[in-house]
């Protein structure tokens, strides 16, 4: 439920079901922008790695509360 795609203009991180409920975590992340379920980061060095880990974990917990989640 989490994906990563290096794009020409930015790194894109996908978290399902989206970022709508993670505003408090995103505040501490650093420079970024979001789409519906996409997080765009120009440079990985521009964000706090610990906050990014927390955001991904929160996304997996949120998804797990809706549907069964298992590592793949």
C-alpha positions in Angstrom: 0.0 0.0 0.0 3.1 2.2 -0.3 5.0 2.8 -3.5 8.0 4.9 -4.6 8.7 6.3 -8.0 11.6 8.5 -9.0 10.3 11.0 -11.5 12.1 13.5 -13.6 11.0 16.5 -11.5 10.5 14.9 -8.1 10.3 11.7 -6.1 6.8 10.5 -5.8 5.6 8.4 -2.8 2.2 6.8 -3.0 0.4 6.0 0.3 -3.0 4.4 0.1 -5.7 5.4 0.9 -4.2 8.9 0.8 -2.9 11.8 2.8 -6.1 13.5 3.9 -5.9 12.5 7.5 -2.1 13.0 8.0 -1.9 16.8 8.2 -0.3 16.8 11.6 2.5 14.5 10.4 3.0 16.3 7.1 3.6 19.6 9.0 6.9 18.2 10.3 8.0 16.6 7.1 9.7 19.5 5.3 9.4 20.8 1.8 6.8 18.7 -0.1 3.5 18.9 -2.0 0.7 16.4 -2.1 -1.9 15.1 -4.5 -4.8 12.8 -3.6 -2.6 9.8 -2.7 0.8 11.1 -3.9 3.5 12.9 -2.0 6.0 14.8 -4.1 9.4 15.6 -2.8 12.0 17.4 -4.9 15.0 16.1 -2.9 15.0 13.4 -0.3 17.5 15.5 1.8 14.8 18.2 2.1 12.6 16.1 4.3 12.9 14.6 7.8 13.5 10.9 7.3 12.0 10.0 10.7 8.8 11.9 9.9 8.7 10.2 6.5 8.9 6.8 8.2 6.2 7.8 10.6 4.0 8.9 7.7 4.4 5.6 5.9 3.7 3.6 9.0 0.6 5.7 9.7 -0.6 5.1 6.2 -0.2 1.3 6.6 -2.0 1.4 9.9 -4.8 3.3 8.4 -5.1 0.9 5.4 -4.9 -2.0 7.8 -7.9 -0.7 9.7 -9.9 -0.8 6.5 -8.6 -4.0 4.8 -6.3 -6.9 5.7 -2.6 -5.9 5.1 0.4 -8.2 4.8 3.9 -7.6 3.7 4.7 -8.6 0.1 
